[in-house]
Amino acid sequence: MPSVLNVTNLPAPRVPVLDANTGLMTREWYRFFFNLFILAGSGSNTESLQDLQIGPLSADPSVFLNALQDAALNPSGGYDVDTNLVLRKAIEGLAVAPPRTDEVPGWSIQPRGVTVGASPFIFQNTTGRSVDLIVTGGAVSAIAFSRDNITFYGVGLTAGVFWLSPYDYLRVTYTVAPAITLVPR
């Protein structure tokens, strides 16, 4: 059975966001925000805040609001009653144009070699942006990833390209030092 989109309408203006007795968010507002969270990918989105801020909106945001208002007030006026179609038409008005490469921060930063220390060598991404680490050559026996420098997860490879978010760690265990190249994103 196909999954049904759980759409909660925007709570009425008379519904308070916080319950005066408990100080907690009211049920209506919680459901509204929770459903927005689900519609936005439930936290599984790989886009960073910087990715969303790079490109300007290709259309005036009023296009989005007008499309939603048209759909709500005039369901037969060119819009199918299907909620997915209404949302798709509204979102098309907010499409973000891909940025030109000369406008992307850091795109012109050239790859650079990393000085490899004693084995196991632990690299932390302190650049403040996502980077790729390219590990090649040498006699590498294990490569592991960590977010906290305590728990490391084996990646099952001894060479390759590894994407690190800011403050992530990559541990390389070897007998002959590999070449490691840092490529800013």
VMD Tcl script that builds the backbone (N, CA, C; Angstrom):
set m [mol new atoms 555]
animate dup $m
set s [atomselect $m all]
$s set {name element resname resid chain x y z} {
  {N N MET 1 A 0.849 -1.179 0.000}
  {CA C MET 1 A 0.000 0.000 0.000}
  {C C MET 1 A 0.893 1.240 0.000}
  {N N PRO 2 A 0.653 2.189 -0.881}
  {CA C PRO 2 A 1.492 3.394 -0.909}
  {C C PRO 2 A 1.309 4.199 0.362}
  {N N SER 3 A 2.397 4.851 0.757}
  {CA C SER 3 A 2.317 5.665 1.969}
  {C C SER 3 A 1.506 6.926 1.691}
  {N N VAL 4 A 0.714 7.305 2.655}
  {CA C VAL 4 A -0.139 8.484 2.533}
  {C C VAL 4 A 0.589 9.648 3.191}
  {N N LEU 5 A 0.661 10.765 2.503}
  {CA C LEU 5 A 1.301 11.955 3.032}
  {C C LEU 5 A 0.476 12.505 4.181}
  {N N ASN 6 A 1.071 12.619 5.350}
  {CA C ASN 6 A 0.378 13.138 6.521}
  {C C ASN 6 A 0.529 14.653 6.534}
  {N N VAL 7 A -0.489 15.339 6.091}
  {CA C VAL 7 A -0.440 16.790 6.004}
  {C C VAL 7 A -1.247 17.380 7.158}
  {N N THR 8 A -0.586 18.180 7.959}
  {CA C THR 8 A -1.265 18.880 9.034}
  {C C THR 8 A -1.346 20.340 8.623}
  {N N ASN 9 A -2.529 20.900 8.702}
  {CA C ASN 9 A -2.697 22.300 8.322}
  {C C ASN 9 A -2.032 23.213 9.339}
  {N N LEU 10 A -1.723 24.400 8.912}
  {CA C LEU 10 A -1.178 25.413 9.800}
  {C C LEU 10 A -2.211 25.699 10.884}
  {N N PRO 11 A -1.811 25.607 12.151}
  {CA C PRO 11 A -2.780 25.872 13.221}
  {C C PRO 11 A -3.353 27.287 13.119}
  {N N ALA 12 A -4.590 27.425 13.561}
  {CA C ALA 12 A -5.272 28.726 13.525}
  {C C ALA 12 A -4.545 29.734 14.412}
  {N N PRO 13 A -4.659 31.018 14.101}
  {CA C PRO 13 A -3.990 32.045 14.900}
  {C C PRO 13 A -4.409 32.039 16.375}
  {N N ARG 14 A -5.594 31.540 16.650}
  {CA C ARG 14 A -6.052 31.527 18.051}
  {C C ARG 14 A -5.380 30.424 18.873}
  {N N VAL 15 A -4.694 29.470 18.218}
  {CA C VAL 15 A -4.033 28.379 18.935}
  {C C VAL 15 A -2.660 28.855 19.396}
  {N N PRO 16 A -2.431 28.908 20.698}
  {CA C PRO 16 A -1.119 29.364 21.181}
  {C C PRO 16 A -0.039 28.327 20.870}
  {N N VAL 17 A 1.180 28.792 20.692}
  {CA C VAL 17 A 2.289 27.877 20.434}
  {C C VAL 17 A 2.628 27.124 21.716}
  {N N LEU 18 A 2.607 27.816 22.853}
  {CA C LEU 18 A 2.915 27.191 24.134}
  {C C LEU 18 A 1.659 27.096 24.996}
  {N N ASP 19 A 1.535 25.964 25.671}
  {CA C ASP 19 A 0.436 25.766 26.602}
  {C C ASP 19 A 0.728 26.568 27.870}
  {N N ALA 20 A -0.212 27.412 28.298}
  {CA C ALA 20 A 0.003 28.287 29.463}
  {C C ALA 20 A 0.163 27.493 30.754}
  {N N ASN 21 A -0.446 26.325 30.842}
  {CA C ASN 21 A -0.378 25.532 32.077}
  {C C ASN 21 A 0.924 24.758 32.211}
  {N N THR 22 A 1.374 24.169 31.122}
  {CA C THR 22 A 2.567 23.307 31.203}
  {C C THR 22 A 3.836 23.982 30.713}
  {N N GLY 23 A 3.705 25.007 29.889}
  {CA C GLY 23 A 4.882 25.650 29.302}
  {C C GLY 23 A 5.440 24.864 28.127}
  {N N LEU 24 A 4.753 23.786 27.732}
  {CA C LEU 24 A 5.188 22.968 26.600}
  {C C LEU 24 A 4.456 23.386 25.334}
  {N N MET 25 A 4.980 22.960 24.192}
  {CA C MET 25 A 4.354 23.260 22.922}
  {C C MET 25 A 3.004 22.543 22.840}
  {N N THR 26 A 2.020 23.231 22.282}
  {CA C THR 26 A 0.699 22.629 22.147}
  {C C THR 26 A 0.731 21.521 21.103}
  {N N ARG 27 A -0.224 20.600 21.237}
  {CA C ARG 27 A -0.287 19.441 20.350}
  {C C ARG 27 A -0.392 19.867 18.891}
  {N N GLU 28 A -1.210 20.860 18.554}
  {CA C GLU 28 A -1.405 21.289 17.171}
  {C C GLU 28 A -0.099 21.783 16.542}
  {N N TRP 29 A 0.617 22.614 17.285}
  {CA C TRP 29 A 1.875 23.147 16.752}
  {C C TRP 29 A 2.939 22.063 16.673}
  {N N TYR 30 A 2.961 21.148 17.659}
  {CA C TYR 30 A 3.923 20.057 17.608}
  {C C TYR 30 A 3.696 19.216 16.346}
  {N N ARG 31 A 2.447 18.838 16.070}
  {CA C ARG 31 A 2.139 18.042 14.885}
  {C C ARG 31 A 2.529 18.784 13.606}
  {N N PHE 32 A 2.270 20.086 13.584}
  {CA C PHE 32 A 2.619 20.882 12.408}
  {C C PHE 32 A 4.130 20.846 12.167}
  {N N PHE 33 A 4.937 21.142 13.191}
  {CA C PHE 33 A 6.390 21.153 13.044}
  {C C PHE 33 A 6.944 19.756 12.785}
  {N N PHE 34 A 6.362 18.738 13.434}
  {CA C PHE 34 A 6.825 17.375 13.222}
  {C C PHE 34 A 6.578 16.949 11.772}
  {N N ASN 35 A 5.423 17.287 11.221}
  {CA C ASN 35 A 5.139 16.926 9.831}
  {C C ASN 35 A 6.027 17.692 8.855}
  {N N LEU 36 A 6.383 18.929 9.176}
  {CA C LEU 36 A 7.348 19.656 8.342}
  {C C LEU 36 A 8.705 18.952 8.371}
  {N N PHE 37 A 9.090 18.483 9.552}
  {CA C PHE 37 A 10.345 17.747 9.714}
  {C C PHE 37 A 10.336 16.489 8.853}
  {N N ILE 38 A 9.229 15.747 8.878}
  {CA C ILE 38 A 9.107 14.533 8.074}
  {C C ILE 38 A 9.169 14.880 6.582}
  {N N LEU 39 A 8.439 15.914 6.162}
  {CA C LEU 39 A 8.438 16.314 4.757}
  {C C LEU 39 A 9.815 16.777 4.288}
  {N N ALA 40 A 10.611 17.332 5.198}
  {CA C ALA 40 A 11.940 17.840 4.839}
  {C C ALA 40 A 13.008 16.750 4.876}
  {N N GLY 41 A 12.618 15.491 5.116}
  {CA C GLY 41 A 13.585 14.403 5.037}
  {C C GLY 41 A 13.949 13.774 6.360}
  {N N SER 42 A 13.318 14.137 7.441}
  {CA C SER 42 A 13.527 13.520 8.758}
  {C C SER 42 A 14.975 13.583 9.235}
  {N N GLY 43 A 15.677 14.642 8.887}
  {CA C GLY 43 A 17.054 14.784 9.346}
  {C C GLY 43 A 18.056 14.014 8.517}
  {N N SER 44 A 17.616 13.361 7.443}
  {CA C SER 44 A 18.530 12.572 6.622}
  {C C SER 44 A 19.068 13.355 5.434}
  {N N ASN 45 A 18.780 14.629 5.366}
  {CA C ASN 45 A 19.218 15.458 4.260}
  {C C ASN 45 A 20.733 15.632 4.300}
  {N N THR 46 A 21.395 15.462 3.172}
  {CA C THR 46 A 22.844 15.620 3.124}
  {C C THR 46 A 23.266 17.040 2.775}
  {N N GLU 47 A 22.315 17.910 2.510}
  {CA C GLU 47 A 22.644 19.296 2.176}
  {C C GLU 47 A 22.995 20.056 3.450}
  {N N SER 48 A 24.054 20.833 3.383}
  {CA C SER 48 A 24.442 21.636 4.536}
  {C C SER 48 A 23.776 23.006 4.462}
  {N N LEU 49 A 23.833 23.731 5.559}
  {CA C LEU 49 A 23.287 25.078 5.586}
  {C C LEU 49 A 23.986 25.945 4.541}
  {N N GLN 50 A 25.288 25.741 4.371}
  {CA C GLN 50 A 26.040 26.510 3.376}
  {C C GLN 50 A 25.525 26.205 1.969}
  {N N ASP 51 A 25.212 24.925 1.691}
  {CA C ASP 51 A 24.672 24.573 0.376}
  {C C ASP 51 A 23.389 25.333 0.091}
  {N N LEU 52 A 22.559 25.490 1.102}
  {CA C LEU 52 A 21.289 26.171 0.917}
  {C C LEU 52 A 21.453 27.680 0.765}
  {N N GLN 53 A 22.556 28.217 1.286}
  {CA C GLN 53 A 22.768 29.663 1.241}
  {C C GLN 53 A 23.575 30.115 0.037}
  {N N ILE 54 A 24.146 29.182 -0.724}
  {CA C ILE 54 A 25.034 29.563 -1.832}
  {C C ILE 54 A 24.280 30.262 -2.950}
  {N N GLY 55 A 23.187 29.678 -3.397}
  {CA C GLY 55 A 22.507 30.223 -4.557}
  {C C GLY 55 A 21.323 31.089 -4.187}
  {N N PRO 56 A 21.101 32.159 -4.925}
  {CA C PRO 56 A 19.925 32.990 -4.678}
  {C C PRO 56 A 18.668 32.288 -5.204}
  {N N LEU 57 A 17.518 32.664 -4.702}
  {CA C LEU 57 A 16.277 32.119 -5.218}
  {C C LEU 57 A 16.129 32.547 -6.668}
  {N N SER 58 A 15.703 31.596 -7.517}
  {CA C SER 58 A 15.558 31.930 -8.932}
  {C C SER 58 A 14.258 32.670 -9.194}
  {N N ALA 59 A 13.367 32.692 -8.211}
  {CA C ALA 59 A 12.094 33.389 -8.381}
  {C C ALA 59 A 11.751 34.095 -7.078}
  {N N ASP 60 A 10.875 35.045 -7.179}
  {CA C ASP 60 A 10.407 35.774 -6.014}
  {C C ASP 60 A 9.644 34.821 -5.090}
  {N N PRO 61 A 9.910 34.830 -3.768}
  {CA C PRO 61 A 9.190 33.949 -2.849}
  {C C PRO 61 A 7.677 34.124 -2.902}
  {N N SER 62 A 7.209 35.258 -3.410}
  {CA C SER 62 A 5.766 35.454 -3.497}
  {C C SER 62 A 5.130 34.452 -4.469}
  {N N VAL 63 A 5.930 33.899 -5.407}
  {CA C VAL 63 A 5.410 32.878 -6.318}
  {C C VAL 63 A 4.945 31.672 -5.512}
  {N N PHE 64 A 5.757 31.283 -4.541}
  {CA C PHE 64 A 5.422 30.165 -3.671}
  {C C PHE 64 A 4.143 30.446 -2.895}
  {N N LEU 65 A 4.067 31.605 -2.284}
  {CA C LEU 65 A 2.901 31.949 -1.479}
  {C C LEU 65 A 1.647 32.063 -2.342}
  {N N ASN 66 A 1.785 32.647 -3.528}
  {CA C ASN 66 A 0.633 32.761 -4.423}
  {C C ASN 66 A 0.129 31.391 -4.865}
  {N N ALA 67 A 1.051 30.471 -5.147}
  {CA C ALA 67 A 0.649 29.135 -5.565}
  {C C ALA 67 A -0.101 28.420 -4.450}
  {N N LEU 68 A 0.383 28.547 -3.232}
  {CA C LEU 68 A -0.315 27.922 -2.111}
  {C C LEU 68 A -1.680 28.552 -1.884}
  {N N GLN 69 A -1.743 29.868 -1.989}
  {CA C GLN 69 A -3.020 30.557 -1.783}
  {C C GLN 69 A -4.012 30.166 -2.880}
  {N N ASP 70 A -3.553 30.104 -4.135}
  {CA C ASP 70 A -4.426 29.691 -5.233}
  {C C ASP 70 A -4.973 28.296 -5.006}
  {N N ALA 71 A -4.092 27.401 -4.570}
  {CA C ALA 71 A -4.518 26.023 -4.360}
  {C C ALA 71 A -5.528 25.920 -3.226}
  {N N ALA 72 A -5.330 26.710 -2.196}
  {CA C ALA 72 A -6.231 26.647 -1.043}
  {C C ALA 72 A -7.585 27.274 -1.359}
  {N N LEU 73 A -7.585 28.409 -2.058}
  {CA C LEU 73 A -8.833 29.124 -2.305}
  {C C LEU 73 A -9.572 28.652 -3.541}
  {N N ASN 74 A -8.842 28.060 -4.468}
  {CA C ASN 74 A -9.454 27.715 -5.749}
  {C C ASN 74 A -8.941 26.345 -6.206}
  {N N PRO 75 A -9.324 25.256 -5.527}
  {CA C PRO 75 A -8.764 23.948 -5.840}
  {C C PRO 75 A -9.000 23.499 -7.274}
  {N N SER 76 A -10.042 23.966 -7.913}
  {CA C SER 76 A -10.297 23.539 -9.288}
  {C C SER 76 A -9.689 24.494 -10.311}
  {N N GLY 77 A -9.015 25.517 -9.868}
  {CA C GLY 77 A -8.475 26.529 -10.777}
  {C C GLY 77 A -7.103 26.190 -11.303}
  {N N GLY 78 A -6.975 25.064 -11.994}
  {CA C GLY 78 A -5.686 24.713 -12.583}
  {C C GLY 78 A -4.841 23.835 -11.681}
  {N N TYR 79 A -5.240 23.649 -10.455}
  {CA C TYR 79 A -4.508 22.790 -9.546}
  {C C TYR 79 A -5.334 21.553 -9.269}
  {N N ASP 80 A -4.688 20.421 -9.313}
  {CA C ASP 80 A -5.346 19.177 -8.932}
  {C C ASP 80 A -5.498 19.203 -7.416}
  {N N VAL 81 A -6.444 18.494 -6.892}
  {CA C VAL 81 A -6.639 18.448 -5.450}
  {C C VAL 81 A -5.508 17.657 -4.805}
  {N N ASP 82 A -4.771 16.911 -5.602}
  {CA C ASP 82 A -3.653 16.118 -5.107}
  {C C ASP 82 A -2.645 17.022 -4.401}
  {N N THR 83 A -2.388 16.758 -3.130}
  {CA C THR 83 A -1.496 17.585 -2.313}
  {C C THR 83 A -0.083 17.604 -2.883}
  {N N ASN 84 A 0.383 16.461 -3.389}
  {CA C ASN 84 A 1.736 16.411 -3.935}
  {C C ASN 84 A 1.896 17.359 -5.118}
  {N N LEU 85 A 0.879 17.444 -5.959}
  {CA C LEU 85 A 0.941 18.352 -7.102}
  {C C LEU 85 A 0.986 19.806 -6.639}
  {N N VAL 86 A 0.169 20.134 -5.646}
  {CA C VAL 86 A 0.154 21.495 -5.122}
  {C C VAL 86 A 1.523 21.854 -4.557}
  {N N LEU 87 A 2.081 20.959 -3.762}
  {CA C LEU 87 A 3.401 21.230 -3.185}
  {C C LEU 87 A 4.463 21.330 -4.273}
  {N N ARG 88 A 4.404 20.455 -5.271}
  {CA C ARG 88 A 5.397 20.493 -6.335}
  {C C ARG 88 A 5.341 21.813 -7.093}
  {N N LYS 89 A 4.124 22.279 -7.419}
  {CA C LYS 89 A 3.987 23.554 -8.122}
  {C C LYS 89 A 4.511 24.707 -7.265}
  {N N ALA 90 A 4.247 24.643 -5.974}
  {CA C ALA 90 A 4.709 25.704 -5.092}
  {C C ALA 90 A 6.225 25.689 -4.961}
  {N N ILE 91 A 6.795 24.518 -4.861}
  {CA C ILE 91 A 8.241 24.411 -4.680}
  {C C ILE 91 A 8.981 24.791 -5.955}
  {N N GLU 92 A 8.391 24.525 -7.114}
  {CA C GLU 92 A 9.026 24.924 -8.375}
  {C C GLU 92 A 9.300 26.422 -8.406}
  {N N GLY 93 A 8.457 27.197 -7.749}
  {CA C GLY 93 A 8.659 28.642 -7.708}
  {C C GLY 93 A 9.830 29.049 -6.844}
  {N N LEU 94 A 10.288 28.138 -5.981}
  {CA C LEU 94 A 11.420 28.441 -5.110}
  {C C LEU 94 A 12.692 27.732 -5.544}
  {N N ALA 95 A 12.725 27.190 -6.740}
  {CA C ALA 95 A 13.894 26.440 -7.194}
  {C C ALA 95 A 15.138 27.317 -7.116}
  {N N VAL 96 A 16.206 26.733 -6.629}
  {CA C VAL 96 A 17.469 27.456 -6.483}
  {C C VAL 96 A 18.333 27.179 -7.702}
  {N N ALA 97 A 18.789 28.245 -8.327}
  {CA C ALA 97 A 19.670 28.088 -9.475}
  {C C ALA 97 A 21.024 27.594 -8.999}
  {N N PRO 98 A 21.646 26.646 -9.713}
  {CA C PRO 98 A 22.969 26.189 -9.283}
  {C C PRO 98 A 23.970 27.340 -9.379}
  {N N PRO 99 A 24.859 27.436 -8.398}
  {CA C PRO 99 A 25.817 28.548 -8.406}
  {C C PRO 99 A 26.879 28.366 -9.481}
  {N N ARG 100 A 27.399 29.469 -9.964}
  {CA C ARG 100 A 28.545 29.400 -10.864}
  {C C ARG 100 A 29.746 29.006 -10.031}
  {N N THR 101 A 30.652 28.244 -10.617}
  {CA C THR 101 A 31.786 27.747 -9.832}
  {C C THR 101 A 32.669 28.868 -9.309}
  {N N ASP 102 A 32.717 29.999 -9.990}
  {CA C ASP 102 A 33.567 31.078 -9.494}
  {C C ASP 102 A 32.924 31.817 -8.317}
  {N N GLU 103 A 31.653 31.494 -7.996}
  {CA C GLU 103 A 30.988 32.127 -6.859}
  {C C GLU 103 A 30.958 31.229 -5.629}
  {N N VAL 104 A 31.341 29.960 -5.772}
  {CA C VAL 104 A 31.293 29.026 -4.660}
  {C C VAL 104 A 32.512 29.250 -3.776}
  {N N PRO 105 A 32.292 29.530 -2.472}
  {CA C PRO 105 A 33.432 29.752 -1.586}
  {C C PRO 105 A 34.327 28.520 -1.540}
  {N N GLY 106 A 35.615 28.721 -1.709}
  {CA C GLY 106 A 36.573 27.636 -1.578}
  {C C GLY 106 A 36.795 26.821 -2.834}
  {N N TRP 107 A 36.054 27.095 -3.911}
  {CA C TRP 107 A 36.204 26.240 -5.078}
  {C C TRP 107 A 37.591 26.385 -5.693}
  {N N SER 108 A 38.185 27.557 -5.543}
  {CA C SER 108 A 39.489 27.779 -6.163}
  {C C SER 108 A 40.649 27.375 -5.255}
  {N N ILE 109 A 40.373 26.889 -4.048}
  {CA C ILE 109 A 41.440 26.442 -3.156}
  {C C ILE 109 A 41.980 25.133 -3.715}
  {N N GLN 110 A 43.250 25.109 -3.984}
  {CA C GLN 110 A 43.864 23.954 -4.622}
  {C C GLN 110 A 44.103 22.813 -3.631}
  {N N PRO 111 A 44.056 21.571 -4.095}
  {CA C PRO 111 A 44.393 20.439 -3.237}
  {C C PRO 111 A 45.817 20.583 -2.722}
  {N N ARG 112 A 46.058 20.049 -1.543}
  {CA C ARG 112 A 47.409 20.126 -0.966}
  {C C ARG 112 A 47.725 18.832 -0.244}
  {N N GLY 113 A 48.990 18.525 -0.184}
  {CA C GLY 113 A 49.430 17.326 0.507}
  {C C GLY 113 A 49.346 17.491 2.011}
  {N N VAL 114 A 49.129 16.381 2.700}
  {CA C VAL 114 A 49.087 16.356 4.163}
  {C C VAL 114 A 50.346 15.649 4.636}
  {N N THR 115 A 51.049 16.236 5.597}
  {CA C THR 115 A 52.228 15.599 6.160}
  {C C THR 115 A 51.768 14.459 7.056}
  {N N VAL 116 A 52.160 13.248 6.702}
  {CA C VAL 116 A 51.715 12.061 7.423}
  {C C VAL 116 A 52.663 11.795 8.589}
  {N N GLY 117 A 52.091 11.667 9.787}
  {CA C GLY 117 A 52.871 11.373 10.983}
  {C C GLY 117 A 52.976 9.879 11.200}
  {N N ALA 118 A 53.374 9.510 12.416}
  {CA C ALA 118 A 53.572 8.107 12.769}
  {C C ALA 118 A 52.257 7.340 12.722}
  {N N SER 119 A 52.382 6.043 12.451}
  {CA C SER 119 A 51.205 5.183 12.383}
  {C C SER 119 A 50.757 4.794 13.796}
  {N N PRO 120 A 49.474 4.772 14.093}
  {CA C PRO 120 A 48.354 5.166 13.255}
  {C C PRO 120 A 48.247 6.694 13.192}
  {N N PHE 121 A 48.136 7.214 11.987}
  {CA C PHE 121 A 48.044 8.652 11.764}
  {C C PHE 121 A 46.580 9.062 11.823}
  {N N ILE 122 A 46.271 10.047 12.655}
  {CA C ILE 122 A 44.896 10.533 12.777}
  {C C ILE 122 A 44.842 11.953 12.231}
  {N N PHE 123 A 43.974 12.142 11.244}
  {CA C PHE 123 A 43.763 13.467 10.657}
  {C C PHE 123 A 42.417 13.996 11.115}
  {N N GLN 124 A 42.390 15.239 11.619}
  {CA C GLN 124 A 41.125 15.893 11.950}
  {C C GLN 124 A 40.905 17.036 10.974}
  {N N ASN 125 A 39.677 17.120 10.444}
  {CA C ASN 125 A 39.320 18.196 9.523}
  {C C ASN 125 A 39.020 19.449 10.339}
  {N N THR 126 A 39.969 20.358 10.397}
  {CA C THR 126 A 39.793 21.621 11.132}
  {C C THR 126 A 39.642 22.799 10.175}
  {N N THR 127 A 39.293 22.530 8.922}
  {CA C THR 127 A 39.203 23.597 7.923}
  {C C THR 127 A 37.928 24.420 8.042}
  {N N GLY 128 A 36.901 23.883 8.720}
  {CA C GLY 128 A 35.642 24.600 8.818}
  {C C GLY 128 A 34.713 24.354 7.652}
  {N N ARG 129 A 35.107 23.502 6.707}
  {CA C ARG 129 A 34.251 23.133 5.575}
  {C C ARG 129 A 34.472 21.658 5.293}
  {N N SER 130 A 33.580 21.062 4.537}
  {CA C SER 130 A 33.743 19.667 4.153}
  {C C SER 130 A 34.945 19.527 3.233}
  {N N VAL 131 A 35.660 18.427 3.374}
  {CA C VAL 131 A 36.836 18.163 2.546}
  {C C VAL 131 A 36.815 16.710 2.099}
  {N N ASP 132 A 37.567 16.435 1.047}
  {CA C ASP 132 A 37.855 15.064 0.639}
  {C C ASP 132 A 39.301 14.798 1.012}
  {N N LEU 133 A 39.562 13.610 1.535}
  {CA C LEU 133 A 40.940 13.162 1.768}
  {C C LEU 133 A 41.195 12.016 0.807}
  {N N ILE 134 A 42.236 12.144 0.013}
  {CA C ILE 134 A 42.597 11.093 -0.927}
  {C C ILE 134 A 43.792 10.359 -0.345}
  {N N VAL 135 A 43.631 9.065 -0.080}
  {CA C VAL 135 A 44.698 8.228 0.483}
  {C C VAL 135 A 45.147 7.268 -0.608}
  {N N THR 136 A 46.429 7.343 -0.983}
  {CA C THR 136 A 46.967 6.472 -2.032}
  {C C THR 136 A 48.349 5.977 -1.643}
  {N N GLY 137 A 48.729 4.836 -2.215}
  {CA C GLY 137 A 50.075 4.303 -2.055}
  {C C GLY 137 A 50.382 3.831 -0.647}
  {N N GLY 138 A 51.675 3.570 -0.414}
  {CA C GLY 138 A 52.113 3.102 0.889}
  {C C GLY 138 A 51.654 1.673 1.143}
  {N N ALA 139 A 51.794 1.249 2.377}
  {CA C ALA 139 A 51.328 -0.080 2.795}
  {C C ALA 139 A 50.335 0.131 3.924}
  {N N VAL 140 A 49.115 0.479 3.558}
  {CA C VAL 140 A 48.062 0.783 4.518}
  {C C VAL 140 A 47.352 -0.513 4.894}
  {N N SER 141 A 47.163 -0.736 6.202}
  {CA C SER 141 A 46.461 -1.948 6.639}
  {C C SER 141 A 45.027 -1.657 7.059}
  {N N ALA 142 A 44.708 -0.405 7.440}
  {CA C ALA 142 A 43.338 -0.086 7.852}
  {C C ALA 142 A 43.101 1.418 7.793}
  {N N ILE 143 A 41.855 1.772 7.469}
  {CA C ILE 143 A 41.411 3.162 7.519}
  {C C ILE 143 A 40.099 3.158 8.281}
  {N N ALA 144 A 39.961 4.107 9.225}
  {CA C ALA 144 A 38.757 4.170 10.049}
  {C C ALA 144 A 38.307 5.619 10.191}
  {N N PHE 145 A 36.996 5.788 10.378}
  {CA C PHE 145 A 36.368 7.103 10.484}
  {C C PHE 145 A 35.822 7.292 11.896}
  {N N SER 146 A 35.845 8.564 12.383}
  {CA C SER 146 A 35.276 8.868 13.700}
  {C C SER 146 A 34.734 10.283 13.720}
  {N N ARG 147 A 33.686 10.474 14.523}
  {CA C ARG 147 A 33.161 11.815 14.752}
  {C C ARG 147 A 33.699 12.393 16.056}
  {N N ASP 148 A 34.121 11.523 16.993}
  {CA C ASP 148 A 34.493 11.996 18.322}
  {C C ASP 148 A 35.925 11.657 18.729}
  {N N ASN 149 A 36.709 11.023 17.864}
  {CA C ASN 149 A 38.082 10.611 18.131}
  {C C ASN 149 A 38.151 9.563 19.240}
  {N N ILE 150 A 37.031 8.927 19.527}
  {CA C ILE 150 A 36.995 7.855 20.530}
  {C C ILE 150 A 36.555 6.557 19.856}
  {N N THR 151 A 35.399 6.606 19.217}
  {CA C THR 151 A 34.869 5.438 18.522}
  {C C THR 151 A 35.192 5.566 17.040}
  {N N PHE 152 A 35.966 4.604 16.529}
  {CA C PHE 152 A 36.337 4.601 15.118}
  {C C PHE 152 A 35.617 3.464 14.404}
  {N N TYR 153 A 35.209 3.720 13.167}
  {CA C TYR 153 A 34.497 2.745 12.350}
  {C C TYR 153 A 35.346 2.415 11.133}
  {N N GLY 154 A 35.688 1.136 10.977}
  {CA C GLY 154 A 36.461 0.710 9.816}
  {C C GLY 154 A 35.680 0.955 8.547}
  {N N VAL 155 A 36.363 1.435 7.498}
  {CA C VAL 155 A 35.681 1.721 6.239}
  {C C VAL 155 A 35.834 0.583 5.235}
  {N N GLY 156 A 36.660 -0.418 5.561}
  {CA C GLY 156 A 36.810 -1.576 4.681}
  {C C GLY 156 A 37.688 -1.332 3.475}
  {N N LEU 157 A 38.410 -0.231 3.457}
  {CA C LEU 157 A 39.295 0.090 2.330}
  {C C LEU 157 A 40.682 0.424 2.856}
  {N N THR 158 A 41.679 0.321 1.975}
  {CA C THR 158 A 43.031 0.739 2.354}
  {C C THR 158 A 43.521 1.889 1.477}
  {N N ALA 159 A 42.654 2.376 0.603}
  {CA C ALA 159 A 42.951 3.542 -0.232}
  {C C ALA 159 A 41.625 4.064 -0.748}
  {N N GLY 160 A 41.614 5.333 -1.163}
  {CA C GLY 160 A 40.396 5.883 -1.735}
  {C C GLY 160 A 40.191 7.336 -1.368}
  {N N VAL 161 A 38.989 7.835 -1.682}
  {CA C VAL 161 A 38.601 9.213 -1.397}
  {C C VAL 161 A 37.604 9.172 -0.250}
  {N N PHE 162 A 37.844 9.954 0.792}
  {CA C PHE 162 A 36.997 9.951 1.984}
  {C C PHE 162 A 36.506 11.366 2.253}
  {N N TRP 163 A 35.196 11.504 2.384}
  {CA C TRP 163 A 34.572 12.799 2.623}
  {C C TRP 163 A 34.484 13.023 4.122}
  {N N LEU 164 A 35.030 14.136 4.609}
  {CA C LEU 164 A 34.991 14.478 6.024}
  {C C LEU 164 A 34.268 15.801 6.209}
  {N N SER 165 A 33.283 15.803 7.072}
  {CA C SER 165 A 32.634 17.047 7.476}
  {C C SER 165 A 33.561 17.756 8.449}
  {N N PRO 166 A 33.296 19.037 8.760}
  {CA C PRO 166 A 34.150 19.724 9.724}
  {C C PRO 166 A 34.233 18.961 11.043}
  {N N TYR 167 A 35.447 18.845 11.557}
  {CA C TYR 167 A 35.779 18.220 12.842}
  {C C TYR 167 A 35.704 16.699 12.845}
  {N N ASP 168 A 35.487 16.046 11.694}
  {CA C ASP 168 A 35.550 14.593 11.608}
  {C C ASP 168 A 37.005 14.146 11.629}
  {N N TYR 169 A 37.216 12.854 11.928}
  {CA C TYR 169 A 38.556 12.278 12.012}
  {C C TYR 169 A 38.682 11.118 11.031}
  {N N LEU 170 A 39.896 10.923 10.498}
  {CA C LEU 170 A 40.205 9.751 9.699}
  {C C LEU 170 A 41.514 9.188 10.246}
  {N N ARG 171 A 41.493 7.894 10.628}
  {CA C ARG 171 A 42.691 7.233 11.169}
  {C C ARG 171 A 43.225 6.272 10.115}
  {N N VAL 172 A 44.518 6.418 9.794}
  {CA C VAL 172 A 45.171 5.580 8.790}
  {C C VAL 172 A 46.287 4.804 9.483}
  {N N THR 173 A 46.182 3.482 9.442}
  {CA C THR 173 A 47.201 2.604 10.033}
  {C C THR 173 A 48.020 2.019 8.888}
  {N N TYR 174 A 49.360 2.094 9.014}
  {CA C TYR 174 A 50.213 1.685 7.897}
  {C C TYR 174 A 51.565 1.203 8.397}
  {N N THR 175 A 52.310 0.517 7.471}
  {CA C THR 175 A 53.709 0.174 7.730}
  {C C THR 175 A 54.620 1.025 6.843}
  {N N VAL 176 A 54.125 1.409 5.664}
  {CA C VAL 176 A 54.810 2.367 4.786}
  {C C VAL 176 A 53.832 3.513 4.561}
  {N N ALA 177 A 54.282 4.739 4.848}
  {CA C ALA 177 A 53.387 5.902 4.806}
  {C C ALA 177 A 52.766 6.117 3.421}
  {N N PRO 178 A 51.460 6.336 3.393}
  {CA C PRO 178 A 50.785 6.643 2.125}
  {C C PRO 178 A 50.885 8.129 1.818}
  {N N ALA 179 A 50.478 8.511 0.612}
  {CA C ALA 179 A 50.350 9.915 0.262}
  {C C ALA 179 A 48.905 10.296 0.569}
  {N N ILE 180 A 48.707 11.405 1.300}
  {CA C ILE 180 A 47.344 11.879 1.630}
  {C C ILE 180 A 47.224 13.292 1.083}
  {N N THR 181 A 46.157 13.502 0.295}
  {CA C THR 181 A 45.892 14.803 -0.317}
  {C C THR 181 A 44.585 15.341 0.211}
  {N N LEU 182 A 44.585 16.603 0.636}
  {CA C LEU 182 A 43.395 17.287 1.136}
  {C C LEU 182 A 42.787 18.103 0.000}
  {N N VAL 183 A 41.492 17.869 -0.254}
  {CA C VAL 183 A 40.799 18.605 -1.316}
  {C C VAL 183 A 39.617 19.328 -0.684}
  {N N PRO 184 A 39.682 20.668 -0.515}
  {CA C PRO 184 A 38.545 21.408 0.047}
  {C C PRO 184 A 37.349 21.341 -0.870}
  {N N ARG 185 A 36.153 21.328 -0.306}
  {CA C ARG 185 A 34.922 21.307 -1.104}
  {C C ARG 185 A 34.434 22.710 -1.288}
}
mol reanalyze $m
mol bondsrecalc $m
mol representation Tube
mol addrep $m
